[in-house]
Amino acid sequence: MAYSTRYGKPNMTNLPSDLGIAIFKEILETPKPDYSKLQEDAARLEKEMIEIRKRENAQGTTSN
């Protein structure tokens, strides 16, 4: 594989120190996401899918 020296990989050490510190502060001060709503929706949808599958299986066995 040929490597090109034309474009370099971004590096935090090449930034001015105050900008790097500001970036790290922003990352560390960002609140963690709240996944509780997504987990509730996933659990509700999973229950619905199981109920639908049970109904479909019940219909399939009674029609034979």
Stockholm file with secondary structure:
# STOCKHOLM 1.0

chainA/1-64         MAYSTRYGKPNMTNLPSDLGIAIFKEILETPKPDYSKLQEDAARLEKEMIEIRKRENAQGTTSN
#=GR chainA/1-64 SS CCCCSSSCCCCGGGSCHHHHHHHHHHHHHSCCCCCHHHHHHHHHHHHHHHHHHHHHHHHHHHCC
#=GC SS_cons        CCCCSSSCCCCGGGSCHHHHHHHHHHHHHSCCCCCHHHHHHHHHHHHHHHHHHHHHHHHHHHCC
//
